[in-house]
Amino acid sequence: MSGYVTRSLLLDAAHSLFVNQGYAATSMRQIAESAGVALGGIYNRFASKEAIFHAILIERHPNQQIMPLIQKMQAESGDHLNQGTVRSLLNELGNHTKFFDLMLVEMVEFKRQAPARTI
């Protein structure tokens, strides 16, 4: 298994576990098992659970898909917003519900000391 595939499997597994059972309740061992990776393999790619959480927030952020749509909306007249652009934005936001679920985990579990702000 390539390093990229292993990393992707780990991020997918961690994302799912963080959303379903919370950050604090998720262990590195659970992430490794869920991804089908040896525990040592997880530490070859990430120094800590916090590093995994941070990688998910950075690498899986929907900003690249959403920002062009927001910029297009800003360029359109307020009274004449293109319905297609608005629909595209709403669809794109709907495609990223798992990311927003993870943001909710961050807000609830970390309050003022979220990993995204401490790394």
N, C-alpha and C positions, 0 to 999 in steps of 0.2 A: 504494500500500500504506500503510495507516495506521501510525502510530507504535507502537500497541499490537501490531499484527500483526508488524511488523518486530522489535520487542523480543522477542516470543515466539519467533519464528523463530531469532533469535540465541541465545536461552537454550537452545532445543531443540538447536541445532547444537553449541553449546559443551558442553552436558551430555554429548551423545553422544561427542564427540571427547575430552573429558577422561576419560571412562570407558574408551573403547576404546584410546586411545594415551597417556594420561597428561597431566597438566597441563603439565609442562615441555616435552613434545614437541608441544604444540598452539600454533599461532601465531594471532594476530589475523587474519591473511590467510586461514588455513584456516577459521576460524570464519565469516568473511564469505562465503567461497566456498561453504561447506556450506549456509549459510542463503540463498544467492542474493541477497546484499546487497553493494553496493559497499563497499570498504574504508573510505571516508569515512563511510558510513552507520553503521558500527559505532562509530566514534569520536564520532558525534553523540549516541550513547546511552550509551556507556560510556567512561570515561577510560582503562581498562586491562583487561588480561586478569584481573587480580586482582579488579577491580570486577565483572566478569561472573561469576566464580566465587562471589563473595560474594552476588550477586543470586540465583544459583541456590540457594544454601544457605538464604537467607532466604525467598524467594518460593515455593520448591517444597518446603518442609519439610512433612512429613505430620502435624505436630503437631495441626493443627486437626481432622483426622479421627480421630486416634488417642487424644488426651487424653480426650475424652468417654467413650470405651470403657474406658479405664483407670480413670477416676473411677467409672464404673458398677461395675466389678469391685471397687474398693476399698469401695464401699458395701455390697456383698453379703457375706454371711458366708463366711468362709474354707472352711468345710465344705460350703457350699451354693452354690458359684459356679454361676451360670447358664451352662449349656453353650452356649447361644446367644450370650451375651455374649463368652465365650472364643472361640468360633468366629468371631464378627464381628471381634474384635481380630486374630486370626491372618489372616483374609482381608484385612483392611485393611493389615496389615504386608506381606502378599504383593503387594498392589497398588503398593507403593512400593519395589520392589527396585532400580530405577534410582537412587533417592535414596540408598539404602544403599551401592550401588556407588560413588557419588560420595563418600560419607563415607569409604570405604576408600581411595580415591585421596587424599583429604585426609590421612588418617592416615599413609599410606606416604610420600607425596611431601613433606609439610610438617613432619612430626614435631611439633616444638614451636612452629613459627612459621607455623601455618596462616593463610591469608587471613581466615578467619572470625574469628580472634582479633586480627588486626592492623589491621582497618579500624574 
